[in-house]
């Protein structure tokens, strides 16, 4: 299993360093990290919510693996900020 790291930056808006992530079906998961410790949420339609928690001075959300091939738009949210909707590209 491989963990794909995505850096989440929250200022006036939310941004990620990888707007599209390629994941291998049933093998890869995603770890979203905000180094400033700002809380955020991840919603992936059709999948369980990732586990989110403070980790030292960082805030981290970690997903499970993905059993279905295809492209999934997911939401990154933070209070008072516009929602960001990047992609997960799940490949065989």
CORRAJO-V26664 format. One record per backbone hydrogen bond with DSSP energy under -1.0 kcal/mol. CO is the residue of the C=O (numbers start at 1). NH is the residue of the N-H. Records with the same first field share a line. If there is no record, write none. Layout:
CO: NH + NH
This chain:
2: 29
4: 31
6: 33
7: 17
9: 15
13: 11
15: 9
19: 87
21: 89
23: 91
24: 27 + 28
29: 4
30: 63
31: 6
32: 61
33: 8
34: 37 + 59
41: 77
43: 75
44: 47
51: 62
53: 60
55: 58
58: 55
59: 34
60: 53
61: 32
62: 51
66: 26
70: 90
72: 88
75: 43
76: 84
77: 41
78: 81
84: 76
86: 74
87: 21
88: 72
89: 23
90: 70
91: 25
